[in-house]
């Protein structure tokens, strides 16, 4: 059968349509929003006026929250990576017949709503909750110190909520490692620590990179944790965007802020993947 | 592949010189079975030693205990005077060529080979790696990653990666199992040559009796966690002490008989009405019933009534029931009057026409080739356990 000149393009059509409907159109809509006339309102309507100054305004007014989002998300991701690596390693290599049970337990929190889980952290970290009581008894916290409405609470919430996204890809890549490679490292004079550093860790890099992305990206855009566990001093960019969209009706600034966050994250991801040497993920 | 004489001196040998590897009462029990039972074994320094046996016989477990990858339940492992039974694997002067090679997929060939040296903080690693890659003829592939290489090349990388450390004992765990037959044959000769050139102790685990015989100075045949017999390939083949060795190492005709007399240096056995004689050093029982063993290529066949060129045990009344022509030889099955079919391999020298199916034949062998095994051993042990 002779192949038409356009066969390749026809075959791409389903994927292209999918991308068009689910990516290009929403993205165009967001981009257009970011270029609205800032004077628009729900009553007067909104027009695309190519008002690029929206970006400068958004950055000037909300740089703090933007910076704080990246900072909190970064800290949460590092903590998730450490905790998640230990957990994934234990499940992959040490759990034996408990492996499946442990995997189910990792996923189990998803059976409850994100909101409910975060609210229960509010109870756990509450001023009269047992955690604060306990820490105060040990004099690790003063009488008037709180956990709620602090960066600790927000970051703890982020770590808790996004940990499974770290564990699962890490587990997937650790589980694939042939134990004989670790044995071979030991046979070739590598102590367990050196063997981990030189063999296990490099081989689990794809999982670690995927896990950090899946943790960092949603954390940076999250607003539930800051809203429920933090105060106005812990506002993240997600809170600002949500506020601008739903309360103030300032679509232009909200859109500009969203696009800015997206650009920053994409740039960071590209840099990170280059640095980690896992370009095949891109 | 060749190792130039001047290259041998570039890497220092262990200061103490090569030492014997000694296993004493070594035992490994797993939850549900005993893999190795009280094994005693001495591998002389600088020899090529093979542990041969069917899968599950405990040979790999033994190897892993020497490497330190498995802890013995009891018993000891010594290198010379040094007790290494409980030594960490990364502190033992022992390296392994793993089954399926276990090359590090994220490192290139050069770094794979350099791995052991780098962990020990050796100087001019690159120089040594290059020399080692020349030895295995892979110097042009140094920057490739393992998955880009063929099985044979990966095998040589695995060998180079272990050998570069100049271990006192090099362990090879079924190293050629994944290669095709022709490549396997040429690698057997290469590995044997490298062993002779570097002069290290090699312990080779395999289930392939031909491979063990081609490469090893000494073979220990393992079965069910114990060593059945140990010796040079010729000793094992020519004078097996158990039915398992007789069947697993090559093939054997085992014929039921009863010892009639044991005097001087000859044991006489009554075998279905024929008296055969067996030298006393090849008779592993002296009384009662036993198995008379004879290798198929030692069995001579001739048309009934024709003289056979063997002044030995002569039996009449055989009928050829199967003829397989395999080029260099012809393999006959001859049904004897007592119903048993004997195997007889004959070189195709062209001296005589190939016998036909149904031909009536006489059978004979020289007494010095026969051996006698105790009757309580399983006549079929080891017969069908090869791959």
Interface residues (C-beta under 8 A of the other chain):
Chain A: X178 X180 X181 X183 X184 X185 X186 X187 X188 X189 X190 X191 X194 X195 X198 X199 X202 X203
Chain B: X67 X68 X69 X88 X89 X90 X91 X94 X95 X96 X98 X100 X102 X103 X104 X105 X106 X115 X116 X119 X120 X161 X162 X165
